[in-house]
Amino acid sequence: MKSNSILFALLAAFCMTVAACSQQKPTEAENDQVLYRIQVGGECGYINERGGLVIDPQFDRAYWVFGDGVCYAEVGDRHGLINTAGEFVAELDTSINWICNFRNGSAMYFSTNGNIGIISTSGEIILPADYKSVERDGDIGYIVEDEHEKQGYVNHKGEFIVPCRYDVVNGFNEGLMVVATGNKFGYVDTTGQWTIDTIYDDALAFGNGMARVKKGGKWMFIDKEGNEVGGLDYDEILTSFNCNRAFVKKGGKTLLIDTKGTVIAEIDADSVYHYSEGYATFKKRGKFGKLDSAGTVVIPATFERLYATDNGISVFEKNGKQGAVDTTGKIVVDAIHEEMVNFEDISILLGADNQWTRGTYYDRNGNLIWKDMGTAYSLPDKPTKEDWIAYFDSRMAELDPIEGLYYVTTQTIREDMETGRVVPAGSTSTEWYAFDKSTTDEYRVFSVTKPGWIWNKKFVKLRNSNMYAVTNLDTSNRYAEDYTLTLDNPGEFDFPLRISGNGSYNWYHQYKFLKEFPPAEIIEQVQKAEWGGTGFAIADGYIATNHHVVGGAKRISVKGINGDMKKGYRGFVVATDIEHDLAIIKIVDKNFDGFDEIPYNVGKSLPDVGDEVFVLGYPMANTMGKEVKVTNGIISAASGYKGDQSMYQISAAVQPGNSGGPLFDNNGNVIGIVCAKHADAENANYAVKVSYLYSLINKSDLGIKMPENRKINAKSLSKKVKRVRDFVYMIECSSR
């Protein structure tokens, strides 16, 4: 982390308002479309199956997919069901905590008491949340379990087909459902009437008109009247029938048979699993593959795990990651995700990471529909310095003054109890610490130098003031402090803690805390609530700027696209390099139609000292006007403040609001990103070298290809400016 005590960030001094996009009511056809949740910058919106943005990101929390034209969502104090225009159609009371996807007019809902019920698309409670467990069962209804651990079955209207009096209730398949009382199993139909008595020791679902049951220690197949099916007598039945196929054992051999008992093939496998869509998974020597309906290997056993086939696709595992493969063995999605989800009857695949908070979507041919751009961040078990910086950056607008990353110097000192004289009594050590809020007014202190280690002291804020007690981490008495200090400046403070004494001397640790992140100027910026800067196009929908321009922003509006300063488009930060003060914004706004061809080259060549340069941006827009301004000068030095090799020093004049703007060479190539000026010098300004922007793009894996257009290289300065100004944008930010 660089120390920029002499520099000041070029923060805009203008205020603005961000207008909400108007919403139109969905048509009946739109209500039928399935929409999928995206999360950008911590806010949820929705796309269609082609990746088109339908509902702009705006919700704090939302279910991942629409069903029956509605979906559960939360924003601020509001929560309930939204339609495909993003409008609330049913606002719910606080007793409802979460709702799953709708199907056939109903969905499961979770109450704040931990129980589950069923709700309609209008928000009407169909079944009260009086049940420990509710499980959707296809298109028919739900399996429910009451507080006595008895199970039953209700339809989508909340009407009981089977009352909660049974020990086991499995889902309907081919019109019949397994029900068990005690250790005996039988079957009921969709009206709840018994069709096969509870006479079996175990029973599984029907498939191809037959069910696998166990009686007297023997597995057998029965038909829907409960009659044992003749000709299917084997040593062991390995799977139920599905797709007119089942696996059995006879004479030590694994056999594939049809419903007539005809042997289709002998299978060389250690384990076999039931058929789905004409394909079955098998396991051999610890690896998984696929068989077709003839028992022929169509996907060799090379995968760590291979799941059932749905819509022609199977999820597989390799090297601890998941991907997707089709029925020919072709990899359609590489194994790059924590979880690859293949939903039945859903037209997309979801590459899930970070416990479902984000998602990357593919079609069933493996084409990328939407790339994960979520910025939700959670700390790993043993966070590094970079992890802590990313964590605090993601929480900038809500941080307390004491929270952040500190450079700590510890000196052991000795005090003469008779004279009061204090002298050093040991070596000085340095370490990185992170202050993180654990409760309303308590702060834990984590070692960053030794990831995973927590300091045995905590800070407790006293009496709603700027006073803090330093006390033992495990103490229950919040006022049993070892030391009390007043933090007029949370960015820099020191205090001693006594460690021992012998009657003549006391020994102390003298601590000095110096905050390194977040910088004071960004905290001040966020406290102003509204600010701005400049950015420029680097790919369709992607804009480069400074991190300090967008740090702490809850809303970002981009103006100046196609020269229109009245229309603002919603932007989200999708990549940051805090050390080099860089950020990339992605416009995610359903009214955004894309950029025109970007007319300049983002160059990698290094200019020479003395080369002419020019800057475009929106300095001091509140007094100088919201029109792009140009200044020119030269490269004064190939390094920045205190010889920083990541920057150029330039003489082109810049002011608050220029931050994030492009630095062009005389040929019209972007060679840097304006970032700061020297507070105590004339015409000493700085820009981050564009090579660091390339590094950020490569690290973020956003698939951005930088523009390489050189059509303006030979034009005059005025013509260059005229051509590129529609690709240099005003960035308006708000922490509200």
N, C-alpha and C positions, 0 to 999 in steps of 0.2 A: 504494500500500500504506500503510495507516494505521499509525502508531506508537502502541502501547497499553502503554507502559512502566509507567504507573500503574495500568492495569487488570489484573485477572486474570480469565481465562476461568472460567466456572462449570462445572468439570469434576467429575464424580461421584467419590466415594471408595469405591464399592462394587465387589466382585468377583463374578464369576459364571462359569458354565460354559455352553457352547452344545452342546446335545444334537443328535447327528446323527439325521436322519429315518430311520425304519426302512423297509426296502425289501421289497416283495413280489415273488415270482417271477412273471414274465409268463406269461400263458396262451398257448396256441398261436395264438389269434387275434391277441393283442397282438404276438406275434413277427412277424406278417406286415405290421404297419403300418409305414409309412415315417415316420421321425422326422427333424426338421431341427434343426440346431444353432443355438442362440442364444448370445450372449456378453454377459454383464452383469457389470460390475465386474471384468472380466478373467477371469471364470470361465465355463465352458461348460456348458450344459444343453441340453435338447431339447424341442421342441414337436411336436404333430401337425399335420396339414394344416388343421385348424380354428383353430390358434393356441393350443390347450390345452396347458398345461405338463404334460409327462409325466415328465421327469427334471430335478430341481432343478439349477441351476447349481452345479457342484462340481469340474469338471475344469480342469486348467491348459491343456490343449491337446486337441483332438479333431477328428475328421473331420466334415465338415459334414452328412452324411446317412447314415442307416441303410440297410443292404441285407442281405437274408436274415436279418433279426432281430439283426444284430450291427453294431458300429461300433468303430473304433479310438479310444482315449482315453488320456490321461495325467493322473496326479495324484500329486504328490510323487515318490517313487521308484518308483511302480507305473506300468506301462504295458502295454496289451494290448487285448483285445476285451471290450466290455461288451454286455450284453443290454438289452432295452427297459425293464428295471427299474433300469438303471444299475449293475448288478452285474458285476464282472469274471468272465468265463467262461473266459478264457484269458490268463494273464499270460506275457509274452514276454521273451526275454533282451535284453541291451543291444545286440546286433548289429543289431536292427531299429529303425529310426529313425521310420518313418511307414508307414501303410497306407491305401490308397484305398478306395473303396466296393466292397462285395461284390455279386456278381451270379452266379447259377447256382453258388453254393457256393465261389467263389474271388475273390481280389482281388490287385492288385499290391502288393508291399511294397518299401520302400526300405531298404537296409542302410546302416550307418555308413560302409562303404567306398565309397559312391556308386553301387553297382550295384543292379540291380532283380531281383526274383524274384516268385514267385506263392505265396500262402498260402491255406489253407482256413479255413472258419468256426470250426473247432476249434483253430486256431493251428498246424496241421501244415504244414510246408514242402512244397509241391507241386513247386515248381521252385526250386532254389537261386539265390541272388542272384549269378549269374555273368554277367549280361547288362547291356550298356550301355544298352539301351533295351527297354522292354516297353510295348506299346500294346494296350488292350482293343479287341476287334473284335466288337461286338454280343453276341449270345447264344452264339456259336460258340467263341471262344477269344481268343488273343492273338498279335499279331505281335511277334517277338523279334529282337534284333540282338546278336550276340556281339562279343567283343573284336576280332575281325578285320573287323568291319563287314559281316558276312554275315548275311542275314536268313532267318528261318524262321517256322513257325507251330505253336503248341501249343493243345490244347483245354483245357477247364476242369479236367481231371484232371492237367494237366502233361505229357500225352503228345504227342510231336511228330507232327503231320500232315505238315508240310513241314520237312525238316531245315534247319539254318542253313548253306546253301551258295549262296544266291542274292543278287544285288545289290539287287533290289527285290522286296518282297512286299507287295501291297496287300490290303485286307480282302475277305472273301467278300461277294458280292452275287448273289442268285439262284442260289446253289449253286456259283458259280465265282469264282476268285480270280486276279488278275493276278500273274504271276511273271516276273522278268527275270534273264537271265544276260548280262553284258556289256551290249551295246546292243540286245539282242533280247528281245521280250516274247511271252509266251504265257499259257495259262490251265491251272489244275489244279482238280479237284473237291474236295469236303470229305474225301475219303479220301487226298488227296495225289496222285492219279493224273492224268497229263497227259491233257487232252481236246483242247487246241489247241496245237500246237507253237510254239516261240519263233521266229516268222518275221516279227514285226512290229517296226517302228522305234519305236512307242509304242502303248500300249493303255490303255484306261480301263475302269471297272467296267461290268457288265451292268445294263441297265434295260429293262423291257418286252420281255425276250427278245433284246435286241440290245446290242452293245457298239460303241463308237467306237474304231477302230484306225487306225494310220497305216502305210502301206507304199509304198515308192518315192516318198516326198514327198507322197502323197495320203491324205487322211482318207476313211474309208468306214465303213459299218456292216456287222457280221457277225452271224450267228446263233450258236447254241450248238454247232453242228457246225463252225464256222469258215468257213461259206460266206458270200460277199458277198451282201448283201440287194439284190435288183434294185429298180429304180425309185426309188432314193434317191441319185441321182448329182447332187451339187450343187457349186457353185464352192468353198464352204467350209461345213464343219459346225461350228456354234458351240457346241452343247451335246449331251450324251448324251440318250437318251430317259428320261423319268421322267413318271409320270402320263399316259402315252400321248402325250406331247408332246416336241418338240425344236425348236431354232432352227437355221436354216440360212441361207446366203447364196446368192443366184442372181441374176445380172444386176445386181449392185449393190444388191439389195433384201434386207432381213432378213425372212425368212418363218417363220411358225409352222406346223409340219406335224404330222400324226399318224403312226402306225407304218406306214400304208399309203402314205405319201407325199402324202396329200391336203393341200393348202394350206388352213389354217384362217383365217389372217389375215396381212396385211402389217403389219409392226411399225415404227412410227416411233420409233426409239431409237438411241442411240449404242452401248450395250452391253446385252446380255441375259444372264441367268443361269438355271440349270436350274430346273425345276419342283419344288415340294414341296407336297404336299397340294392340288394343283390350282392353285397360285399361283406366279408367277415374278417375280423382281425385275428391273427394268430401270433403266437410267441414261440421262438425257437432260439435256444442258447442265449437267453436273456434279451433278445432283440425282437422287435415287432414288425410285422408285415401284413399284407392283405391277400385274401383269396377271392376269386369270383365265384359265381354260382355253380361252376363245374369243378370247383376245388383246385383250380389252377392258380399258382402264385402270380399275381399281377404287380404286387409291390414287394420286393424282397425284404426279408427281416433285417433291416439296417437301422431302425429307429429305436430310440430309448423308450418311447411310448407312442402308441398310435390309437386314436380314438375312433368312435363309430362314424360311419359315413352319413352326412346330411347334405342334401342338395348337391351330391357329387363331390363333396369336399370332406377331408378328414384333418383334424388337428394332429400335429406330431410334435415330439420333443426331441431336441438335439442339443447337447452341451448345456443342459439346464434351461434352455430357452424354447419357445414354442413358435411354430409356423403352421402353414397349411399346404396340403398336397391333394391333387386330384386323383381320380380312380386309375389313371395310367401311370401314376408314380411321379408325375411332373410336379415340382415344387412351385406353387403359385405365390406363396409368401414365405420368404426366408425366416429361419428361426432366430428372430431378433427381439421378440417381445416376451415380457414376463408371463403373459397369458394370451393365447390366441383363441378367440371365442367364435364359434360357428353356430349361429342361431337357426333352429328349425323354422322354416316358413318366413325367414327374414332374408332380404336380398343382399345383405352386406356381411362382411367379416369384420371383426373388431380386434385390433391389436391392443391389448390392455396393458397399461403400466401404472406403477405408483398407486396400487390398490384401487383401481377403477376411477381415479379422479380425472384421468385423461384418456383419450383414445385416438388411435389412428385407424381410419376406415379403408377397406378395400372392397372391390367387387369380386365376384366369384371367379374371375379370370386372373385375379391378383393385381389388377390395376389400382393404383393409389387414388382414392377419392378425396380423402382429407388427411393431411399430416398433422400429427400431434403438435400443438403449439401452446399447450398449457404451461402456465408459469407457477402453478401451485408448488410450494416447496416444503418439504419436511426434512428434518435433520436425520442423518444416519446415526447408528449406535455410537460410533466414535468419530465425531465430526472434526474435520481439519479446519485450518484457518479459512480456506476458500469456502468450505461448507457454511461456516458461521457468517461470513460476509454475505453469501447468497440468502441465508435465512433472514438476517436482519434487513437486507434489501427488500425482501418480499413482504416485510411487515413494517416498512418505513413509516407509513401514515399513522400507525397505532403504537409506535414505540414510546415508552416512557423515557425521560431524559437520561436516566442512569443506564438504560439498556444499551449494549453495544460491545464492540471489541476493544480491549485495552492492552497497551504495552505496559507491563508492570515491572518496576525495579524494587528489589527487596534487599535491604541492608541490615545486618545484625549489629545492634548497638548495645553498649553497657552504660548503665547509670550508677554513679556513686551515690548511695542513699544518704551519705553524710554531707557531701558538698554539692550534690546535684549535678556534678559534671558528667557530661555525656560524651563518650568516645566510640569510634568504630570498634567492633569486637569480632569481626569476621568478614568474609569475602562478600562481594555484591553479586546477586544473581538477577537475571532478567527472564521474563516469561510472558507469554500471551495468555490473557484470560478473557472470558466472555460472560457478561452479565445478562441473565435471561429471567424474565418475570415468571415466577412459579405460581403465585396467588395474587390477590388484589394488591397487596402492598409488601410482598416478600420477593426477594431476588436471590436466585442461586448463582454461584460463581463457578464456572467450568474452566478447567485448564485446557487451553488450545494447544500448547506445546506438548502436552501428554494427553492425547485424545481419549475420552472416556473417564477421565479422573475428575472428581468434583471436590472443590475446596471444602474443608470442614467448617467453614464459616458461611453465614448468610447475612444479607443486608435486609433490614426491616424498616420500612418507612414509618415514622412516628407522627401521630397526631395530625395527619393531613398537612404536613409541612415539608420543608426541604431538609429536615433532620432525619438521620438514619442511624439505627443501632446495628453494630457489628456483633453478632452473637453466634453461638454454636449452632451448627446445622440441625442437630437432633434435639435441641431444647424445645420444650413445650411452653416455656414461659417467655413470651415475646419481649418482655422488658428486662430480661436477665442479660443485658448487653455487656460485652467485654469492652466496648468503646462506643461512644456516640459522636458523630461528626455532622457538621452542617455543610451541605453541598451547594454553595452558591454557583459553582461552576462544575457541572458533572463531567466536563471534558478533561479536567485536570485537578487532582486532589491527592492529599497524602495524609497518613495517620500512622501511629505506632500501636502495636499489640504486644503486651507483656507475655513472655514465654516462660520465664523462671526467675527465681531470686533466692538469696542465701542469707539475708539479714544485713549484708554489707553492700551488695550490688543487686540491681535488677537488670535482666536482659530483655531486650525488645527486638521485634522485627519492625523496621520502619519501611512502610510501603509507599510507593509513589505510583499513582495510576494516571496514565495518559491515554485518552481515547483516540483511537485511530479510525474507527468506522462506527456509525456513519459520520461524515464530516459535518462540522457545525453549519456550513453554508447550505447544505442540503436540508438539514433539520429546520433552519430558518425559512428556507423556501417552502417547505411543506406547511409550516405554520402560517404562511401568508395565504394559503388556501388556493390561490390562482396565480399562475405564472406561465411563461412560454419560452420559446426558442425557435430554432430553425432545423429543418431536415431536408434531405434530398433523395430522389428516387435511385434505387440500385437494382431493382427488378420489379416486375409487375406486382403492385400491391405492397412492396417492401421499401422501407425508408430508413436511411442511416441518420443517426443523430448522436448527441452526447448522452451518456448515462445521467449526468447531473441535470439535464433538461427534463428527463422523464422520471427520475428517481422519486419515489413516494407518490406518484400520480395514481389516483383511482379512476380518473377519466382523462382520455387523450383525444383531442379533436384536431384533425389535419385539414388545413385550409390552403387554398391556392392551386388545387388540382385543376388543370386546364385553365388556369388564370382566374378561377372563380373564388373570390375571397369571402363571399357570403355563405357558401355551402361548406359545412364542416362534416368530415367523415370520421367515424369512430376508429381509433387505432389502439393497438395493444402491443406491449413490449413482449417480444418473443425470443430475444437473445441479448445478453449483456456481457461486457468485459469491463468490470468496475475498475480494475487496476489501470486500464488505459482510457477510461472515461468514454466508452463506446456503448451504443445500444442500437438494436434494430427493431423497428416498429412494423407491424403488419396491419394493413387496413382490413378490418372485418366488419363490413357494413353492406347490407343487402342492396343499398342504392348505389354502391360503387361498381362502375363498369370497367375499371382497369385503366392503366396508363396508356398513353400513346407510345410510339417508339422513343426510347430514351436516346437523346441525340449526342451523348458524350461517351467517352471512354473513361473507365475507372482504372487508372494506370498503375503499373508496378515499377516503372522506371524511376530512378532517383534524380531529382533536379540538382543543379549546381547552385552553390551560394552565389547570389547576384542575379539569378534568373528572375524574370518578371512573373508575377502572380496576381490573381484577382480573387475577390471573395464576394459571394452573394449571401444575403440574409435579411432578417427582419429586426434590425436594432431599434430598441426603444420605441416600439410600435405605438405606445399610448401618446407620445408627443411627436414622433417623426412620421406617423402614418403607416397604414398597413399596405405598403407597397414595397416590393423587393428592392433592396439597395445594393449598389456595387461600390466597392473600394478596391484600389490596386496598390501594389508595392513590389517588393522583392523578397527573395529568401535571404534573410539576414544571417542565419546560421543553420547548420544541418542538425543541430541539437537544440533542446528546449531548456527549461529552467534547470539550473545547476547541472547542465550537460546531459540532460535526459535524452537518450538516443531515440526514444519513441516519438519525439516531437520535432517539428521545425519551428524556428523563430522567424516571424515575418514582420514586415513593416506596414503591410496593408492594415488600415485602421479598422478596429472592431469595437463594438459596444455591447452592453447587455442586450440580449436578444439574438446576437450573431451566433451564439453557441450552437453547435451541431450543423452549421452551414458548410457547404463545400469550398475547398480551396482548390482553384484551378491554376494550372500552369499557362504559359502564354499560348500554347497550342489548344487549350480547351480540354485538357485531360484533368480529371479529378485526382489530386495527389495528396490530399489531406482533409481533415475534418476540424474546423475551428473549435477551440476548446476554452481558451482563457487569454487573459492579458496580464502583464506585470503591473502590480499596483503602484510601484514606485519608480516607473521608468516610462519615457515617452516612446511610442511606436515600437514597443517590445510586446509582441503578441505571439500566440502559440497555436499550432494545429497538430493533431495526431496524424502520424504518417499512415497512408492508406494501406500499407502492408499489414498493419494490425487489424484493420477491418476485414481483410482477406482471412486472416487467422481466425477471427471470430466467426466468420461465415463457415469456414471449414470445420471448426469445432462444434458449431450448433447443428450441423447436418440438416439445414433447412432446404437444401436443394436449390439454392440461389445461384444463378449464373450471372455474374456481373456484366454490365454492358461494355461492348468493345467498339462503339461507333465513333469513327473519326471524321465524320462529314463536316464538322465545324472547324477543324484544325486550321485551315487556311483563311478563315474569315476574320474580319476586323473585330476588335473588342466589342464594339456596339452591336454587331451582328451576332457574335457569340452570345452575348447577354440576352438579346432578343430571343434567340433560339432556345436557351436553356432555362430561362426564368420560370417557365410553366412547370418545371420539374424540381424547383426549390420551394419548399412549403413552410408555412407558418405552423408551428406546433403549439397548441394551447392545452394547458394541463390544469387539473384541479385535484386537490386532495380530499374533496368532499364526496 
